[in-house]
Amino acid sequence: MISLYLSGIVILAYLFGSIPTAVWFGQAFYGVDVREYGSGNAGATNTFRVLGGKAGSVVMFVDILKGWTATNLPYLLDSSVIGNDNASTFVNFQLALGVIAVIGHLFPIFAGFRGGKGVATLFGMVLAIHLYAALMCVSVFIVILLLTHYVSLGSIMAGFTFPFSIAFIFKTSVPSILLYGIAICALILVTHQKNIERLLKGHESKIYLFRKKSS
């Protein structure tokens, strides 16, 4: 029964992550599949690029919520199921469910397994795991975005901010959180390879928040 219960929670985390916010929102309100334009990704960044700031903000918020919700699913479980009286065990289970949600975002069952890059969903995960580190990440992201107008560069720098702050500022006592932070950096670098190439060549698209999209 316990294994069945855990399997259900894992599937639920994946389904939360699989909600293709950018695709559904773009099709419902703009008649546009964002995957057919811009970078071809079904994420907040491409939504900003294709549909503008308001649409991008909505998609980003929901994608963050997906990661936050999935990571907090362990609170629905009885302590006897995962031993949530042990801080490390509980956090490890949170991390596992958050990662599953990110996988759902990358490969959403509801959108032909063509998803986004997972940065907003990753941030939702970070928000659920360590609020203050998350605030540092979003601060770095906003500063970089306002200075350069590159979402990709802001995402990369925010990704590196998390393990740095966890290790040197907040000095976490849960090793898995630091390992997760390092994994975030690796994932962001892998999923942003093309963006990094365009940044180095000066060809990366810039995004100006809340500028009206020209028709």
C-alpha positions in Angstrom: 0.0 0.0 0.0 2.8 2.4 0.9 4.6 1.7 -2.4 1.3 2.3 -4.3 0.9 5.6 -2.4 4.4 6.7 -3.2 4.0 5.8 -6.9 0.8 7.9 -7.0 2.7 10.9 -5.6 5.5 10.4 -8.1 3.1 10.3 -11.0 1.3 13.4 -9.7 4.6 15.3 -9.5 5.3 14.4 -13.2 1.8 15.4 -14.2 2.2 18.8 -12.5 5.4 19.3 -14.4 3.9 18.2 -17.6 1.3 21.0 -17.7 2.4 22.8 -20.9 1.6 26.3 -19.7 3.2 28.1 -22.6 1.5 25.9 -25.2 -2.0 25.9 -23.7 -1.9 29.6 -22.8 -0.6 30.6 -26.2 -3.2 28.5 -28.0 -6.1 29.6 -25.8 -5.5 33.4 -25.8 -3.4 34.1 -28.9 -4.1 31.2 -31.2 -0.3 30.5 -31.3 1.8 27.5 -30.5 5.0 29.1 -29.2 7.0 26.0 -30.2 6.6 27.0 -33.8 8.3 30.4 -33.2 11.4 31.9 -31.7 13.6 29.2 -30.1 10.9 26.5 -30.4 10.8 25.9 -26.7 7.6 25.7 -24.7 8.7 27.8 -21.8 8.4 31.2 -20.3 11.5 32.7 -22.1 10.2 31.9 -25.5 6.7 33.1 -24.5 8.2 36.5 -23.6 10.0 36.5 -26.9 7.0 35.4 -29.0 3.9 36.8 -27.2 5.3 39.6 -25.0 5.7 40.5 -21.4 2.2 39.9 -20.0 1.9 36.4 -21.5 5.4 35.5 -20.5 4.8 36.6 -16.9 1.7 34.4 -16.6 3.5 31.4 -18.1 6.5 32.0 -15.8 4.3 32.2 -12.7 2.5 29.0 -13.5 5.7 27.2 -14.3 7.2 28.3 -11.0 4.1 27.1 -9.2 4.4 23.7 -10.9 7.8 23.2 -9.4 6.8 24.6 -6.0 3.7 22.4 -5.8 5.4 19.2 -6.8 8.2 19.8 -4.3 5.8 20.3 -1.5 3.8 17.1 -2.2 5.6 15.3 0.7 3.6 17.4 3.1 0.5 15.4 2.0 2.1 12.1 3.2 1.9 10.6 6.6 5.3 10.6 8.5 5.3 6.8 8.5 5.4 6.7 4.7 8.7 8.6 4.1 9.9 9.3 7.7 9.4 13.1 7.5 10.5 13.3 11.1 14.0 13.2 9.7 14.9 16.5 8.0 17.4 15.0 5.5 15.0 12.2 4.4 12.2 14.7 3.9 14.3 17.1 1.9 15.6 14.3 -0.2 12.1 13.2 -1.1 11.2 16.8 -1.9 14.2 17.1 -4.2 13.2 13.8 -5.9 9.7 15.0 -6.6 10.9 18.4 -7.8 13.3 16.8 -10.2 10.5 14.6 -11.5 8.4 17.8 -12.1 11.3 19.3 -14.0 11.5 16.2 -16.1 7.8 16.6 -16.7 8.3 20.1 -17.9 11.2 19.1 -20.2 9.2 16.1 -21.6 5.5 16.9 -21.0 3.1 14.0 -21.8 0.3 16.6 -22.5 2.3 18.2 -25.3 4.0 15.4 -27.3 7.0 15.4 -24.9 8.2 18.8 -26.4 8.7 21.1 -23.4 10.8 24.0 -22.2 14.1 24.3 -20.5 12.8 23.9 -17.0 14.4 27.0 -15.4 11.1 28.4 -14.0 10.1 25.0 -12.7 13.6 24.6 -11.2 13.1 27.9 -9.5 9.8 26.8 -8.0 11.7 23.8 -6.6 14.4 26.1 -5.1 11.6 28.3 -3.6 10.1 25.3 -1.9 13.5 24.0 -0.6 15.2 27.2 0.5 13.3 30.5 0.4 16.3 32.8 1.1 18.5 31.2 -1.5 15.7 31.4 -3.9 15.3 35.2 -3.3 19.0 35.6 -3.9 18.7 33.7 -7.2 15.7 35.8 -8.4 17.5 39.0 -7.4 20.5 38.0 -9.5 18.2 37.1 -12.4 16.4 40.4 -12.3 19.6 42.5 -12.1 21.2 40.6 -15.0 18.0 40.8 -17.1 17.6 44.6 -16.5 21.2 45.2 -17.3 21.6 43.0 -20.3 18.0 42.1 -21.4 19.2 38.5 -21.8 16.9 36.0 -20.1 19.3 33.2 -20.8 22.2 34.9 -19.2 20.1 35.8 -16.1 19.0 32.2 -15.8 22.6 30.9 -16.0 23.9 33.3 -13.4 20.9 32.6 -11.1 21.6 28.9 -11.5 25.2 29.4 -10.3 24.0 31.7 -7.4 22.1 28.8 -5.7 24.9 26.4 -4.9 27.2 29.3 -4.1 24.7 30.8 -1.6 23.9 27.4 -0.1 27.6 26.5 0.4 29.1 29.8 1.5 26.3 32.0 2.8 23.7 29.7 4.3 26.1 26.8 4.9 23.4 24.1 4.7 23.8 20.9 6.8 22.0 18.8 4.2 24.5 17.6 1.6 21.9 16.6 -0.9 20.8 20.3 -1.3 24.4 21.3 -2.3 24.6 18.3 -4.7 21.2 19.4 -6.1 22.5 22.9 -6.6 25.5 21.7 -8.5 23.2 19.5 -10.6 21.1 22.7 -11.4 24.2 24.4 -12.8 25.0 21.3 -15.0 21.4 21.1 -16.2 21.1 24.8 -17.0 24.4 24.7 -18.9 23.3 21.6 -20.9 19.9 23.1 -21.8 21.3 26.5 -22.7 24.1 25.4 -24.9 22.7 27.1 -28.0 22.0 30.2 -26.0 25.6 30.3 -24.8 26.8 30.0 -28.4 24.5 32.8 -29.4 25.7 34.9 -26.5 29.3 34.4 -27.4 28.6 35.4 -31.0 26.4 38.3 -30.0 23.3 36.8 -31.7 21.2 36.1 -28.6 17.7 37.8 -28.7 17.1 40.4 -26.1 13.9 40.7 -24.2 12.4 44.0 -22.8 9.9 43.4 -20.1 6.3 44.6 -20.6 7.1 46.2 -24.0 4.0 45.7 -26.1 4.4 43.0 -28.8 4.1 44.6 -32.2 1.3 43.0 -34.3 
